[in-house]
Amino acid sequence: MWNLPNSLTVFRIGLVPILVVVLLTEIPDREYWGLGIFLVATFTDFFDGLIARRTGAVTVMGTLLDPIADKLLICAAFISLVELDLAPSWMVTVIVGREFAVTALRMIALERGLPIAANNLGKVKMVTQVVAVSILILGRKLGSWMILGHVSLWIALIFTVVSMVVYFWQNRFVLSEGS
């Protein structure tokens, strides 16, 4: 159960409160520290899965914890950006709401013995969210370049909504009465 991929996932979960504290505390260069913590956490997401697949170290614990760690990281980062007035709350609400909705769909499917794997659109969604959060964390340090943060957030929002619609459409049978 305790292997390197699972340790990386638990480490990522441990970085979430540290990220929030760094972003929401008035410390020198918090944007750079926050971006560094966020990117380290993001890279652990890439490496834990890669290592688990390549070494045959895929575990039930890792399969369950990895998506939770992803959602904790991305939701905490976006909510912190709302607190910092760097992202509109309505957009973050849609993004966080999508994460809960797709997780609920997956849980219902799993209860019925029908696991739903991540698809490429969900992975693209995650990449656009990571890019948006990364740019927005730098926020005011970007000056007039902050427009990139707003554009990237809109792109992330579009992929977030589209991926949710696709997940629900492709798995609509999970929600039907006879399932």
Secondary structure, 3 states (H helix, E strand, C coil): CCCHHHHHHHHHHHHHHHHHHHHHCCCCCHHHHHHHHHHHHHHHHHHHHHHHHHHCCCCHHHHHHHHHHHHHHHHHHHHHHHHCCCCCHHHHHHHHHHHHHHHHHHHHHHHCCCCCCCCHHHHHHHHHHHHHHHHHHHHHHHHHHHHHHHHHHHHHHHHHHHHHHHHHHHCHHHHCCCC
